[in-house]
Amino acid sequence: MRVGDLIRFTTTGCHGLVVPPQLPDSGAIEYVWVLCGPDVDGNIDGNSVTAFPRPYLETITEVLNASR
């Protein structure tokens, strides 16, 4: 996953956009920062940038549109 990739969370169907890191990398685990849209219930609290550990994110999402 790279900055600019559009992803979909496979269990919820919600979409997200991979964005540049918001904080310095912690070093031990690589995090991917995602701008998440509303969840499947239409809850707009999800309109925020959230960090996910890369290994976890790669198991729960699929890349819909790679920014290459």
Biopython code that builds the backbone (N, CA, C, O; Angstrom):
import numpy as np
from Bio.PDB.StructureBuilder import StructureBuilder

atoms = [
    (1, "MET", "N", (0.833, -1.174, 0.000)),
    (1, "MET", "CA", (0.000, 0.000, 0.000)),
    (1, "MET", "C", (0.878, 1.237, 0.000)),
    (1, "MET", "O", (1.887, 1.319, 0.699)),
    (2, "ARG", "N", (0.452, 2.199, -0.815)),
    (2, "ARG", "CA", (1.186, 3.460, -0.924)),
    (2, "ARG", "C", (0.233, 4.631, -0.769)),
    (2, "ARG", "O", (-0.981, 4.480, -0.910)),
    (3, "VAL", "N", (0.787, 5.797, -0.478)),
    (3, "VAL", "CA", (-0.012, 7.014, -0.372)),
    (3, "VAL", "C", (-0.776, 7.208, -1.679)),
    (3, "VAL", "O", (-0.208, 7.116, -2.767)),
    (4, "GLY", "N", (-2.059, 7.476, -1.551)),
    (4, "GLY", "CA", (-2.913, 7.691, -2.711)),
    (4, "GLY", "C", (-3.749, 6.486, -3.092)),
    (4, "GLY", "O", (-4.661, 6.609, -3.909)),
    (5, "ASP", "N", (-3.462, 5.314, -2.517)),
    (5, "ASP", "CA", (-4.243, 4.113, -2.821)),
    (5, "ASP", "C", (-5.635, 4.221, -2.205)),
    (5, "ASP", "O", (-5.786, 4.641, -1.058)),
    (6, "LEU", "N", (-6.647, 3.837, -2.979)),
    (6, "LEU", "CA", (-8.010, 3.722, -2.478)),
    (6, "LEU", "C", (-8.194, 2.283, -2.028)),
    (6, "LEU", "O", (-7.944, 1.351, -2.793)),
    (7, "ILE", "N", (-8.636, 2.100, -0.774)),
    (7, "ILE", "CA", (-8.795, 0.751, -0.241)),
    (7, "ILE", "C", (-10.233, 0.539, 0.213)),
    (7, "ILE", "O", (-10.988, 1.492, 0.411)),
    (8, "ARG", "N", (-10.599, -0.745, 0.374)),
    (8, "ARG", "CA", (-11.923, -1.107, 0.883)),
    (8, "ARG", "C", (-11.730, -2.091, 2.022)),
    (8, "ARG", "O", (-10.983, -3.061, 1.891)),
    (9, "PHE", "N", (-12.396, -1.847, 3.134)),
    (9, "PHE", "CA", (-12.392, -2.780, 4.250)),
    (9, "PHE", "C", (-13.347, -3.916, 3.895)),
    (9, "PHE", "O", (-14.538, -3.689, 3.680)),
    (10, "THR", "N", (-12.825, -5.129, 3.834)),
    (10, "THR", "CA", (-13.599, -6.246, 3.282)),
    (10, "THR", "C", (-14.815, -6.624, 4.124)),
    (10, "THR", "O", (-15.811, -7.083, 3.565)),
    (11, "THR", "N", (-14.774, -6.452, 5.431)),
    (11, "THR", "CA", (-15.913, -6.858, 6.253)),
    (11, "THR", "C", (-17.039, -5.839, 6.264)),
    (11, "THR", "O", (-18.204, -6.214, 6.398)),
    (12, "THR", "N", (-16.717, -4.559, 6.126)),
    (12, "THR", "CA", (-17.741, -3.512, 6.205)),
    (12, "THR", "C", (-18.085, -2.897, 4.856)),
    (12, "THR", "O", (-19.162, -2.323, 4.688)),
    (13, "GLY", "N", (-17.173, -3.014, 3.892)),
    (13, "GLY", "CA", (-17.386, -2.376, 2.598)),
    (13, "GLY", "C", (-17.039, -0.897, 2.590)),
    (13, "GLY", "O", (-17.188, -0.236, 1.563)),
    (14, "CYS", "N", (-16.578, -0.367, 3.715)),
    (14, "CYS", "CA", (-16.208, 1.047, 3.796)),
    (14, "CYS", "C", (-14.919, 1.292, 3.032)),
    (14, "CYS", "O", (-14.079, 0.401, 2.897)),
    (15, "HIS", "N", (-14.777, 2.510, 2.538)),
    (15, "HIS", "CA", (-13.600, 2.881, 1.760)),
    (15, "HIS", "C", (-12.678, 3.777, 2.566)),
    (15, "HIS", "O", (-13.096, 4.436, 3.518)),
    (16, "GLY", "N", (-11.423, 3.788, 2.168)),
    (16, "GLY", "CA", (-10.445, 4.663, 2.784)),
    (16, "GLY", "C", (-9.400, 5.064, 1.767)),
    (16, "GLY", "O", (-9.263, 4.425, 0.724)),
    (17, "LEU", "N", (-8.668, 6.109, 2.062)),
    (17, "LEU", "CA", (-7.612, 6.603, 1.203)),
    (17, "LEU", "C", (-6.327, 6.644, 2.019)),
    (17, "LEU", "O", (-6.290, 7.254, 3.087)),
    (18, "VAL", "N", (-5.269, 5.996, 1.522)),
    (18, "VAL", "CA", (-3.987, 6.000, 2.221)),
    (18, "VAL", "C", (-3.377, 7.389, 2.068)),
    (18, "VAL", "O", (-3.222, 7.893, 0.955)),
    (19, "VAL", "N", (-3.031, 8.001, 3.204)),
    (19, "VAL", "CA", (-2.508, 9.369, 3.219)),
    (19, "VAL", "C", (-1.099, 9.388, 3.813)),
    (19, "VAL", "O", (-0.668, 8.398, 4.405)),
    (20, "PRO", "N", (-0.373, 10.507, 3.661)),
    (20, "PRO", "CA", (0.968, 10.599, 4.256)),
    (20, "PRO", "C", (0.901, 10.462, 5.776)),
    (20, "PRO", "O", (-0.113, 10.806, 6.382)),
    (21, "PRO", "N", (1.964, 9.965, 6.393)),
    (21, "PRO", "CA", (1.985, 9.809, 7.857)),
    (21, "PRO", "C", (1.716, 11.135, 8.566)),
    (21, "PRO", "O", (2.185, 12.192, 8.143)),
    (22, "GLN", "N", (0.955, 11.052, 9.647)),
    (22, "GLN", "CA", (0.616, 12.238, 10.435)),
    (22, "GLN", "C", (1.583, 12.450, 11.599)),
    (22, "GLN", "O", (1.700, 13.559, 12.122)),
    (23, "LEU", "N", (2.270, 11.389, 11.997)),
    (23, "LEU", "CA", (3.243, 11.440, 13.088)),
    (23, "LEU", "C", (4.487, 10.671, 12.656)),
    (23, "LEU", "O", (4.415, 9.857, 11.736)),
    (24, "PRO", "N", (5.614, 10.912, 13.294)),
    (24, "PRO", "CA", (6.818, 10.139, 12.962)),
    (24, "PRO", "C", (6.600, 8.649, 13.203)),
    (24, "PRO", "O", (5.858, 8.263, 14.107)),
    (25, "ASP", "N", (7.239, 7.823, 12.403)),
    (25, "ASP", "CA", (7.141, 6.364, 12.515)),
    (25, "ASP", "C", (7.750, 5.915, 13.836)),
    (25, "ASP", "O", (8.791, 6.419, 14.257)),
    (26, "SER", "N", (7.084, 4.954, 14.487)),
    (26, "SER", "CA", (7.583, 4.459, 15.775)),
    (26, "SER", "C", (8.770, 3.523, 15.614)),
    (26, "SER", "O", (9.491, 3.273, 16.580)),
    (27, "GLY", "N", (8.983, 3.008, 14.427)),
    (27, "GLY", "CA", (10.144, 2.163, 14.162)),
    (27, "GLY", "C", (9.881, 0.681, 14.254)),
    (27, "GLY", "O", (10.226, -0.050, 13.325)),
    (28, "ALA", "N", (9.286, 0.202, 15.329)),
    (28, "ALA", "CA", (9.094, -1.235, 15.515)),
    (28, "ALA", "C", (8.052, -1.802, 14.549)),
    (28, "ALA", "O", (8.284, -2.831, 13.915)),
    (29, "ILE", "N", (6.930, -1.144, 14.442)),
    (29, "ILE", "CA", (5.859, -1.588, 13.555)),
    (29, "ILE", "C", (5.562, -0.455, 12.579)),
    (29, "ILE", "O", (5.393, 0.696, 12.981)),
    (30, "GLU", "N", (5.502, -0.789, 11.311)),
    (30, "GLU", "CA", (5.174, 0.232, 10.311)),
    (30, "GLU", "C", (3.665, 0.459, 10.304)),
    (30, "GLU", "O", (2.880, -0.485, 10.204)),
    (31, "TYR", "N", (3.280, 1.714, 10.411)),
    (31, "TYR", "CA", (1.868, 2.068, 10.390)),
    (31, "TYR", "C", (1.506, 2.692, 9.056)),
    (31, "TYR", "O", (2.325, 3.363, 8.429)),
    (32, "VAL", "N", (0.259, 2.464, 8.625)),
    (32, "VAL", "CA", (-0.293, 3.077, 7.422)),
    (32, "VAL", "C", (-1.416, 3.992, 7.884)),
    (32, "VAL", "O", (-2.296, 3.577, 8.638)),
    (33, "TRP", "N", (-1.381, 5.238, 7.428)),
    (33, "TRP", "CA", (-2.385, 6.226, 7.807)),
    (33, "TRP", "C", (-3.472, 6.254, 6.736)),
    (33, "TRP", "O", (-3.182, 6.339, 5.543)),
    (34, "VAL", "N", (-4.735, 6.180, 7.180)),
    (34, "VAL", "CA", (-5.866, 6.071, 6.263)),
    (34, "VAL", "C", (-6.913, 7.117, 6.619)),
    (34, "VAL", "O", (-7.299, 7.257, 7.779)),
    (35, "LEU", "N", (-7.369, 7.851, 5.601)),
    (35, "LEU", "CA", (-8.510, 8.746, 5.751)),
    (35, "LEU", "C", (-9.738, 7.886, 5.520)),
    (35, "LEU", "O", (-9.978, 7.426, 4.404)),
    (36, "CYS", "N", (-10.515, 7.666, 6.571)),
    (36, "CYS", "CA", (-11.672, 6.777, 6.498)),
    (36, "CYS", "C", (-12.943, 7.590, 6.325)),
    (36, "CYS", "O", (-13.129, 8.626, 6.962)),
    (37, "GLY", "N", (-13.810, 7.104, 5.454)),
    (37, "GLY", "CA", (-15.089, 7.743, 5.232)),
    (37, "GLY", "C", (-16.137, 7.220, 6.193)),
    (37, "GLY", "O", (-15.805, 6.491, 7.128)),
    (38, "PRO", "N", (-17.397, 7.576, 5.982)),
    (38, "PRO", "CA", (-18.474, 7.101, 6.849)),
    (38, "PRO", "C", (-18.549, 5.577, 6.844)),
    (38, "PRO", "O", (-18.230, 4.934, 5.844)),
    (39, "ASP", "N", (-18.974, 5.008, 7.968)),
    (39, "ASP", "CA", (-19.108, 3.554, 8.009)),
    (39, "ASP", "C", (-20.400, 3.121, 7.330)),
    (39, "ASP", "O", (-21.133, 3.963, 6.811)),
    (40, "VAL", "N", (-20.690, 1.830, 7.326)),
    (40, "VAL", "CA", (-21.838, 1.307, 6.590)),
    (40, "VAL", "C", (-23.168, 1.800, 7.148)),
    (40, "VAL", "O", (-24.179, 1.754, 6.447)),
    (41, "ASP", "N", (-23.190, 2.263, 8.379)),
    (41, "ASP", "CA", (-24.414, 2.799, 8.966)),
    (41, "ASP", "C", (-24.595, 4.277, 8.656)),
    (41, "ASP", "O", (-25.582, 4.885, 9.071)),
    (42, "GLY", "N", (-23.640, 4.860, 7.921)),
    (42, "GLY", "CA", (-23.712, 6.280, 7.607)),
    (42, "GLY", "C", (-23.166, 7.162, 8.713)),
    (42, "GLY", "O", (-23.330, 8.381, 8.680)),
    (43, "ASN", "N", (-22.521, 6.551, 9.688)),
    (43, "ASN", "CA", (-21.943, 7.299, 10.797)),
    (43, "ASN", "C", (-20.788, 8.149, 10.281)),
    (43, "ASN", "O", (-19.793, 7.612, 9.794)),
    (44, "ILE", "N", (-20.912, 9.468, 10.384)),
    (44, "ILE", "CA", (-19.868, 10.335, 9.844)),
    (44, "ILE", "C", (-18.737, 10.571, 10.830)),
    (44, "ILE", "O", (-17.814, 11.328, 10.533)),
    (45, "ASP", "N", (-18.789, 9.933, 12.009)),
    (45, "ASP", "CA", (-17.668, 10.034, 12.941)),
    (45, "ASP", "C", (-16.416, 9.428, 12.344)),
    (45, "ASP", "O", (-15.310, 9.693, 12.815)),
    (46, "GLY", "N", (-16.580, 8.613, 11.304)),
    (46, "GLY", "CA", (-15.449, 7.952, 10.685)),
    (46, "GLY", "C", (-14.618, 8.846, 9.787)),
    (46, "GLY", "O", (-13.575, 8.411, 9.298)),
    (47, "ASN", "N", (-15.042, 10.087, 9.552)),
    (47, "ASN", "CA", (-14.296, 10.990, 8.677)),
    (47, "ASN", "C", (-13.071, 11.523, 9.398)),
    (47, "ASN", "O", (-13.016, 12.691, 9.783)),
    (48, "SER", "N", (-12.085, 10.645, 9.573)),
    (48, "SER", "CA", (-10.877, 11.046, 10.279)),
    (48, "SER", "C", (-9.702, 10.207, 9.786)),
    (48, "SER", "O", (-9.877, 9.179, 9.131)),
    (49, "VAL", "N", (-8.517, 10.670, 10.115)),
    (49, "VAL", "CA", (-7.303, 9.946, 9.755)),
    (49, "VAL", "C", (-6.970, 8.995, 10.901)),
    (49, "VAL", "O", (-6.890, 9.403, 12.060)),
    (50, "THR", "N", (-6.777, 7.719, 10.560)),
    (50, "THR", "CA", (-6.507, 6.686, 11.552)),
    (50, "THR", "C", (-5.283, 5.895, 11.126)),
    (50, "THR", "O", (-5.089, 5.628, 9.940)),
    (51, "ALA", "N", (-4.456, 5.520, 12.100)),
    (51, "ALA", "CA", (-3.264, 4.717, 11.823)),
    (51, "ALA", "C", (-3.574, 3.249, 12.086)),
    (51, "ALA", "O", (-4.190, 2.900, 13.093)),
    (52, "PHE", "N", (-3.132, 2.392, 11.156)),
    (52, "PHE", "CA", (-3.292, 0.954, 11.287)),
    (52, "PHE", "C", (-1.926, 0.305, 11.128)),
    (52, "PHE", "O", (-1.143, 0.747, 10.287)),
    (53, "PRO", "N", (-1.607, -0.733, 11.908)),
    (53, "PRO", "CA", (-0.378, -1.478, 11.652)),
    (53, "PRO", "C", (-0.474, -2.122, 10.260)),
    (53, "PRO", "O", (-1.479, -2.752, 9.931)),
    (54, "ARG", "N", (0.576, -1.956, 9.448)),
    (54, "ARG", "CA", (0.543, -2.458, 8.071)),
    (54, "ARG", "C", (0.141, -3.930, 7.975)),
    (54, "ARG", "O", (-0.726, -4.259, 7.166)),
    (55, "PRO", "N", (0.741, -4.843, 8.777)),
    (55, "PRO", "CA", (0.365, -6.259, 8.629)),
    (55, "PRO", "C", (-1.127, -6.504, 8.860)),
    (55, "PRO", "O", (-1.743, -7.308, 8.160)),
    (56, "TYR", "N", (-1.700, -5.815, 9.833)),
    (56, "TYR", "CA", (-3.130, -5.959, 10.116)),
    (56, "TYR", "C", (-3.963, -5.389, 8.979)),
    (56, "TYR", "O", (-4.905, -6.033, 8.518)),
    (57, "LEU", "N", (-3.625, -4.187, 8.523)),
    (57, "LEU", "CA", (-4.392, -3.534, 7.462)),
    (57, "LEU", "C", (-4.402, -4.366, 6.186)),
    (57, "LEU", "O", (-5.412, -4.423, 5.484)),
    (58, "GLU", "N", (-3.283, -5.006, 5.887)),
    (58, "GLU", "CA", (-3.210, -5.820, 4.670)),
    (58, "GLU", "C", (-4.109, -7.055, 4.739)),
    (58, "GLU", "O", (-4.458, -7.618, 3.701)),
    (59, "THR", "N", (-4.489, -7.486, 5.949)),
    (59, "THR", "CA", (-5.371, -8.654, 6.072)),
    (59, "THR", "C", (-6.846, -8.282, 6.055)),
    (59, "THR", "O", (-7.687, -9.140, 5.788)),
    (60, "ILE", "N", (-7.184, -7.021, 6.334)),
    (60, "ILE", "CA", (-8.598, -6.642, 6.424)),
    (60, "ILE", "C", (-9.063, -5.746, 5.278)),
    (60, "ILE", "O", (-10.229, -5.353, 5.241)),
    (61, "THR", "N", (-8.175, -5.421, 4.348)),
    (61, "THR", "CA", (-8.547, -4.545, 3.233)),
    (61, "THR", "C", (-8.096, -5.109, 1.898)),
    (61, "THR", "O", (-7.304, -6.048, 1.823)),
    (62, "GLU", "N", (-8.629, -4.502, 0.851)),
    (62, "GLU", "CA", (-8.135, -4.771, -0.496)),
    (62, "GLU", "C", (-7.925, -3.423, -1.183)),
    (62, "GLU", "O", (-8.665, -2.470, -0.938)),
    (63, "VAL", "N", (-6.919, -3.353, -2.037)),
    (63, "VAL", "CA", (-6.637, -2.124, -2.786)),
    (63, "VAL", "C", (-7.569, -2.095, -3.999)),
    (63, "VAL", "O", (-7.543, -2.999, -4.834)),
    (64, "LEU", "N", (-8.385, -1.057, -4.084)),
    (64, "LEU", "CA", (-9.312, -0.911, -5.214)),
    (64, "LEU", "C", (-8.660, -0.193, -6.382)),
    (64, "LEU", "O", (-8.846, -0.568, -7.540)),
    (65, "ASN", "N", (-7.889, 0.851, -6.066)),
    (65, "ASN", "CA", (-7.273, 1.661, -7.099)),
    (65, "ASN", "C", (-5.895, 2.089, -6.620)),
    (65, "ASN", "O", (-5.772, 2.979, -5.779)),
    (66, "ALA", "N", (-4.863, 1.458, -7.154)),
    (66, "ALA", "CA", (-3.505, 1.788, -6.758)),
    (66, "ALA", "C", (-3.061, 3.073, -7.444)),
    (66, "ALA", "O", (-3.338, 3.284, -8.625)),
    (67, "SER", "N", (-2.377, 3.922, -6.704)),
    (67, "SER", "CA", (-1.887, 5.189, -7.259)),
    (67, "SER", "C", (-0.457, 5.011, -7.748)),
    (67, "SER", "O", (0.489, 5.429, -7.081)),
    (68, "ARG", "N", (-0.304, 4.401, -8.890)),
    (68, "ARG", "CA", (1.040, 4.140, -9.422)),
    (68, "ARG", "C", (1.291, 4.990, -10.632)),
    (68, "ARG", "O", (2.366, 4.916, -11.226)),
]
sb = StructureBuilder()
sb.init_structure("model")
sb.init_model(0)
sb.init_chain("A")
sb.init_seg("    ")
for serial, (resi, resn, name, xyz) in enumerate(atoms, 1):
    if name == "N":
        sb.init_residue(resn, " ", resi, " ")
    sb.init_atom(name, np.array(xyz, "f"), 0.0, 1.0, " ", f" {name:<3s}", serial, name[0])
structure = sb.get_structure()
